[in-house]
Amino acid sequence: MTSRRRFLALLGIASLTTTGCTRMTAKKIEEMPREYALLMDPEKRRKALGDQRLKISSADFGLGGTDFYKLEWENIHFYDCIFYGVFHLSRMRNCVFEHCQFPGSNFQASAMEDVLFLRSDTMGRAYLMAPSGKNVRFVECDFGGKNPDLNQYGAIYFKGDVSYERCTGQYMDIGGNSIVSYRDCKFGSIDAKNGTWDNGKQYRATVTIDNCTFKGETQIARSSLTSLTIRNSKFDILEIGQSDVQGDVLLDGVQAGAMVDMFANARSITIRNSRFRGISISPEGYVTRYRSLDCFVGFENRKNLKSVVLENVECGRDDEGMADLIDGELSNVARGCQIMGGQDTTVFRNCTIPNASLLLESASVLIDNYNAEKSSFVTSKIGSLTFRNTNIVKAIDFTGVQVQKLDAKGLVRYTGQQILTDGSNIQL
């Protein structure tokens, strides 16, 4: 989702509908005179309750609109309430929305601080957003979009810190701009783009995904991140899509049908204890093939990539291959995983990658307990290259490879193994 689209709702342009929603039974908030009066007048609420929370239960907030425009909500606990229509508040602080519904809502505040959404539902496309604030939490909430068209997604998006815990949903943009965490969530296809450009300024997010399951396609495409950490999570398709990571990428305990595309930039990439199966899917009758693992940055940024470590990583076979798109035209079919090395260090340890293209421009490369059928090192430039217990059974392509120091004692030789060294200084 673009910055413009993401903040379309902030400008009040989004057109939302509540057609087809099953709403809870609630009483109009205007028919609760005490609660309504305290809600509409912050000073009266402070005098009546001090720091205690105002509790509002089973209230129907109608279409929002001018009644609540630019109001300040502070120290309020909403329970079993329903919000639909447009709500543009000035500030929200120390509020709880428990078991509430937001069908078709455009629900925003200029700032949200210490706000908890607990067991609440969007009931389809909705916008819940704030351009500033901190400590916004969604716990056991459902963001159940109904339209798989990316242009019809709603958005749960906050420029401040936000966490999603034990949440569910699909067909929704779910993210943030500062410290963003997803924990114990189960999502269908979502857009998890984090960070953005706004009025020419880049806002980066620090993202953690822990113990989550994603069915369908998970779009992290074109995120702007300080770092990305994914632990103990499962994906059908993890779409990286040239995300700009300023610092470190860590994937630990990840299972995915494929991790596709590449990072635009990163200082380090570490993948541990992970499996990428390699799958072919046919959306709407069109065959789409994925390499099981794309692990590299843009070639113009490869000098920024200092370290790459793959440890206990298993990849699918990738036998069919896929066509690369270069300058808008299809190139030769590229088979196997594509993995770029770090400028300082590259380590492959305890890995099974049947078919890989290894793009290594590294001062030091260690390949230890590595199992493969075919591996290409074509045009790599390496300072020190060490093989230990390396089993590349069928073919090794060292064409054009230049190595200053080679320790190949651990490169196991096999009958019928093909080794190409044209234009290389490698001698075996």
N, C-alpha and C positions, 0 to 999 in steps of 0.2 A: 504494500500500500504506500503510495507516495505521501510526502508531507502535506501536499495540498489536499489530497483526498482524506487523509487522516483528520485534518482539522477543518474539513468542510463543515462538520457539525458545529464547531465552535463559532462559525460565522452565522449559524442559524439557517444554513441553506438546505440541509438534509431534509428530505421528505419522508416521513415515517408513517407506517400504518399499523393499526392494532387489529385489523381484520383477522378473524379466525382464532384469536387467543382465548384460552379458557381461564377466566380470571377468578380469583378467590372472592368470597362474599365479604364485602366491606362496607362500612358506613362513610358517607362523605365527610371529609375533615371539617367542612363548614358547619356540620351538624354536631360537632363536639366543641362547644363554645369556649370552655376553659383551655383545652389543648390548642385550639386554633388561635386564641388570643396570645398565649405564651409563645407559640411558634412564630407568629407574625411580628412580635415585638421583643427583640433580644434583651433590652433593658428591663422590661417587665418580667421576663423569664429569670434573669439574674437576681432580681429583687425577691422573687417568689421562691426560688429554689437554690440560690447560691451556686455551689459547684455540683449539686446533685443533678442527675440526668432527668430530663423530662421524658416520660414514657408515653408513647402513643401506639395503641394497638388497634388492628383491624380498621385502618383508615384508608379511604379511597381518595387519592389526591387528584383525581380528575385529569384534566389536560394541562395542568401546570399553568404556563403562560405568565401573564403580567402579575398575577397575585403573588407569585414567589420570585419575581425577577429581582436579582441582585440582593436577595435576603442573605443574612448570615445565620447559619444553623450551627449551634454549639451545644454540646452536652445533651444530646437527644438520642433516645433508644426507640427506633421504629420496629414494631413487631407485627407480622402478618399484614403489612401495608402494601398497597399497590400504587405504582407511579407510571403514568403513561402520558405521552405528549412531551412538551418542551419545558425543561427546568434549567434555568441559568442562574445559579446562585453566586454570590460574591465570595463566600468563604464557608468552609465546612470543617469543623474541628471536633474531635472527641465524640464522634457519632457512631452508632451501630445500626445496621439494617439487617435484622434477623428475620429469616423466612419471608422476605419481601419479593415482589414481582415487578419487573420493569418491561412490560410488553410494548415493543415499538418505541421505547423512550429515547429521548435526547436529553440525557440527565448529566448535568455538568456543574462544576463550580470553578471559579477562577483559581482557587487553591483548596486542596484537601490535605488535612493533617490528622493523623491518628484516627482513621476511619476504617471500620470493619464491616464487610459484607459477609454475612454468615448464612449459609443454606438459602441463598437467594437465586432467582432465575431471571434470565432475560426473556425467555419464552419466544425465541426467534431473534430476528435482527434488531439490534439496539445500539445506542451509543452511550457509554458511561466513561467520562473523560474529565481530565483536569490538566491545565497547562503548567501547574506548579504545585508543590506540596511535598509531603513525605509520609512514610509509614501507612500506606494504603494496603489493606489485606483483603483478599477474597478467599474464603474458607468454605469448602463443600458447596460451591456455587456451580450452576449449570449455564453455559453460554451456548444455547442450542439454536444456531442458525439453521435455516431450512433451504437456502439456495446455494448450490455449489459454485455458482459464478463468482469469481473473485471480485468483480465489480459490484456485487450485491452483498458483500460481507458487511456486518456491522463492526464496531470497534470498542474494545475495552483497553483504554490506553491512557497512561499517566506519565507526565514528564518527571515526576518525582519518583521516589522509591516505591516499588509495588511488588507484592508477592501473591502467587496463586498456589493454594494449598488444597489438595484433594478435590480439585475442580474437574468438571467434565464439559464436553461440548464439541462443536464442529462448525465449520463455515463462518469463522469469526476471526478478526484481527485481535490478538491478545498479546499485549506487550507493554513497554515502557521506555523511559529515556535515561534512567539513572541506575540504581541497583535493582535488578529484576531477577526474581527467582520463581521457578516452577518446581513444586515438590509434590510427589505422590499424585500427580494428575493423570487422567485418562482422556485423551482428546482424539477426535477424528481429524480430518484435514483442517488445518488452521494455518494462518499467517502469523508466525512468531517473530516478525521483524522487530528489532529493537534499536533505539537510537534513530536519529533523523537529521535532516538538514532543514533549517527554518530561517527564512530571510537571509540566506547566505552563510549562516552559522551552523557548524556541525555539533550535534549533541551526541555523546557516546554513552553507551550503557555497559554495565558490567553484568553479565548474564550467567546464571547457574540453573541447570536443569538436572534434577535429582530424582531418580526412581519414578520416572514417568513412562507412559505408554502412548504412542502416537500411531493411529491407524490412518491409512491413506497417505497423503503427501503433506509433509511438514515444511513450510516455507520459512527459512531463516534468511532468504535471499536479500542481499544488499543491506544487511544490518550495518550499523556503525557502532563498533564495540571497543572497549578497552581490553576486555578479555572474555573468553567463552569457556565454560566448564560444563561438561555433560557427563553424568555418572549414572550407572546402573539403570539405563533407559533403553526402550525398544522403539524402533521406527520401522515403518514399511519403507518409506523413502524419506531420506533426510536431504533436503535441497539447500545447499549452502549458498549458491548463487552469487559469488563474488562479494561476500561479506567483507567489510574492511575491519579487520581486527588489529588494533594498534599493538597489542602485547601478545599474550600467550593463549594458545588453544590446547585444552586438555579433554580428551575423550577416554573415559575409564569405565569398563563394563558396559559397553554399548553393543547392542545387537540391531542390525539394520539390513533390510533388503539391499540397500545401496546408499552410499553417501556420494552425491553427484555434484558436478560443477567444481568450483575452486574458491579459495579465499583470495580476495584482491590483495591482501597484505596480512602478515603476521610475523611476530618476532620468533615464535617457536610453535611447533606442532608436536604434541605427544599423544599417542594412541596406545592404550594398554588394555589387555584382557578383553578384547573386542572381536566381534565376528560380523563380517559383511558378506551376505550370502550370494549376491549377484542374481538378479531376477529380470524377467521380461514380463511386462504387463501390456494389456491391450485396451486402453481407454477408448470407449466409443468405437471400437472396431479397428483402431489404428495401432499397429504394433510399435511399441516404444521399448527400446532396449537400454539398459543401464549397465555401465561398468559397476562392479561392486564397490570400488573405492577410488575416488579422486582425491588425492592428498597433495595439493601444491598451491602456490600463490601465482599471481600474475607475473609473467616473465620480466616485466619492467621493474618489479619489486623484489626479485629473488635475492638480491644482496641484503635486503632487510631480514630475510629468514635465516636466523643464526643456527637453530637447532631443530632437528627432526628425529624423533625416537618412536619406533614401533616395537612393542614388546608384547608377546603372547597375542598376536593378531592372526586371525584366519580369514581368508577371502575366498569367494566363490571362483569358479573356473573361468568365467568370461570368455567362453570359446567362440561365441558368435561375433563378438566385437561390435563396434559401433562407428559410425562415420563422424569425424570431427568437422566442425564448421570453421573455416578460416577465410577471413575477408569476404564473408557472405557466400562462400562456395564450399561444397562438400569436398573434403580431402580424401586421401586413402583411408580405408577402414583401420582404426586403431584398436588393437585387441589388448585385453588385460587391464589391470589396474595401472594408474599413473601416479607415481610417487616422486616428489621432488625432495632433494636433500637440503640440509642446512649448510650455510656457508662455513660455519665452524665445525660442527659435528653432525654425523648421521649414524644412527644405530638401528639395525634390524636384529632383534633377538627373539628366539623361540617363535618364529613366524612361519605360517604356511600360506604362500601366495602363489598359486599355480602358474599364473601368467602375469608378468609385470613389466612395465616400462619404467626404469629407474633413471631419473634425471638428476645426476649427482654432480654438483660443483662444490666440493667440500674439502676442507683442510684434512679432515679425518673421517674415515668410514670404517665401521665395524659391522661385519655380517656374521652372526653367531647363531648356529643351530637354525638355519634357514632352509626351508623345503619348497621346491618349485619344480615345474616341468620346463618352463621357458622363462628366461629373464633377459632383458635388453638393457645394456649400459651405454648405448650409442652416444658418442660425442661427449661423454662425461669427462670432467677434469678434476682429478683427485690428488691430494697431497699424499696421504697414507691410506692404503686399502688393505684391510685384514680380513681373511676368510677363516672361520672356525666352524667345522662340522657343517659345511654348506653343501646341500644336495640339490643341484639344478640338473635334473636327470636328462632332459632331451636336448636343449639348445641354450647356448650362451652367446650373446652378440656383444662383442667388445669393439665394434667398428668405430674407429676414430677416437678411442679412449686414450687419455694420457694420464699416467700414474707416476708420481715421483718415487714412491716407496711401496713395494708390493710384498705382502706375505700371503702366498696362495697355498701354503701347506694344508690348510683346512678345506680346500676346494676339492670335493670328492669327484674322482673321474669315473665315468661309466662307459661301458661298451656301446658304441653307436652315438655317443654324445657329440653334438656338433658345436664347435667353438670357432667363431669368426673373429679375426683380429686385424682385418684390413685397415690400414691407416692408424694403427694403434702401436704404442711402444710396449705393450704387454707381451711377455714371452713366458709360455708355460711348458 
